[in-house]
């Protein structure tokens, strides 16, 4: 049990509790895949409020030690993080999942024609206010939602591949339909999860999400798709390799 109120010179209670739980996880007291005690039971154990326990659990989730399943509770993570290369922007998400031992699948949330925003029009090299296709889909690894992908396609691609794009991963679907990608640009950032994202990805409000903005070019040098992937930081990491320190082309690793 911990004191009910933190002293001025000590860490906040939720930090103290999360560190104690972390030690139990690392010592094997809670095994991978095991459900942690309920918020009520942990509150009774530590003599604190459920709000404090929620903050402690959130700390563990952000460290990748615990995952939250809506309506079921919090579980000790039994997975390894999925590594996605940004050295090669043409990395196929489904292939990366398969190579790392996961079954990947998607759930298309919507797919419709919209008038392109100025930013999307510029990125896709189409005229201002042109019609483009927007798609939102959830990416799963072994039935766990790990990312939300938002794509924008030129009208010529979106109209011709409406059914296919709603059933498969973006890059693999384009390739299967004769659209070969040979170049791309990416930008990596981070945002806290909004309420809508917590529903799609079954994560706590405010949890850090990795945001990969991208544009991919076809072999005719025209953009075939642009968009962003909002990934759970407890499931995905983005990596890059340094291939030649003497080439002057230094690339960071472990993003």
Secondary structure as the mmCIF struct_conf table of DSSP 4:
data_model
#
loop_
_struct_conf.conf_type_id
_struct_conf.id
_struct_conf.beg_label_comp_id
_struct_conf.beg_label_asym_id
_struct_conf.beg_label_seq_id
_struct_conf.end_label_comp_id
_struct_conf.end_label_asym_id
_struct_conf.end_label_seq_id
BEND BEND1 UNK A 4 UNK A 5
TURN_TY1_P TURN_TY1_P1 UNK A 8 UNK A 9
BEND BEND2 UNK A 10 UNK A 10
HELX_RH_AL_P HELX_RH_AL_P1 UNK A 13 UNK A 26
TURN_TY1_P TURN_TY1_P2 UNK A 27 UNK A 28
BEND BEND3 UNK A 29 UNK A 30
TURN_TY1_P TURN_TY1_P3 UNK A 32 UNK A 33
HELX_LH_PP_P HELX_LH_PP_P1 UNK A 34 UNK A 34
STRN STRN1 UNK A 35 UNK A 35
HELX_LH_PP_P HELX_LH_PP_P2 UNK A 36 UNK A 38
HELX_RH_AL_P HELX_RH_AL_P2 UNK A 39 UNK A 46
TURN_TY1_P TURN_TY1_P4 UNK A 47 UNK A 47
HELX_RH_AL_P HELX_RH_AL_P3 UNK A 50 UNK A 62
TURN_TY1_P TURN_TY1_P5 UNK A 63 UNK A 64
BEND BEND4 UNK A 65 UNK A 65
STRN STRN2 UNK A 66 UNK A 69
TURN_TY1_P TURN_TY1_P6 UNK A 70 UNK A 72
STRN STRN3 UNK A 73 UNK A 76
HELX_LH_PP_P HELX_LH_PP_P3 UNK A 80 UNK A 81
STRN STRN4 UNK A 82 UNK A 85
BEND BEND5 UNK A 86 UNK A 88
TURN_TY1_P TURN_TY1_P7 UNK A 89 UNK A 90
HELX_RH_AL_P HELX_RH_AL_P4 UNK A 93 UNK A 99
TURN_TY1_P TURN_TY1_P8 UNK A 100 UNK A 101
STRN STRN5 UNK A 104 UNK A 115
HELX_LH_PP_P HELX_LH_PP_P4 UNK A 116 UNK A 117
HELX_RH_AL_P HELX_RH_AL_P5 UNK A 118 UNK A 124
TURN_TY1_P TURN_TY1_P9 UNK A 125 UNK A 125
TURN_TY1_P TURN_TY1_P10 UNK A 128 UNK A 129
STRN STRN6 UNK A 131 UNK A 141
TURN_TY1_P TURN_TY1_P11 UNK A 142 UNK A 143
STRN STRN7 UNK A 144 UNK A 154
HELX_RH_AL_P HELX_RH_AL_P6 UNK A 155 UNK A 160
TURN_TY1_P TURN_TY1_P12 UNK A 161 UNK A 161
HELX_RH_AL_P HELX_RH_AL_P7 UNK A 162 UNK A 165
TURN_TY1_P TURN_TY1_P13 UNK A 166 UNK A 167
BEND BEND6 UNK A 168 UNK A 168
HELX_RH_AL_P HELX_RH_AL_P8 UNK A 170 UNK A 176
TURN_TY1_P TURN_TY1_P14 UNK A 177 UNK A 178
STRN STRN8 UNK A 181 UNK A 192
HELX_RH_AL_P HELX_RH_AL_P9 UNK A 195 UNK A 201
TURN_TY1_P TURN_TY1_P15 UNK A 202 UNK A 202
TURN_TY1_P TURN_TY1_P16 UNK A 205 UNK A 206
STRN STRN9 UNK A 208 UNK A 218
TURN_TY1_P TURN_TY1_P17 UNK A 219 UNK A 220
BEND BEND7 UNK A 221 UNK A 222
STRN STRN10 UNK A 223 UNK A 232
TURN_TY1_P TURN_TY1_P18 UNK A 233 UNK A 235
STRN STRN11 UNK A 236 UNK A 239
TURN_TY1_P TURN_TY1_P19 UNK A 245 UNK A 246
BEND BEND8 UNK A 247 UNK A 248
#
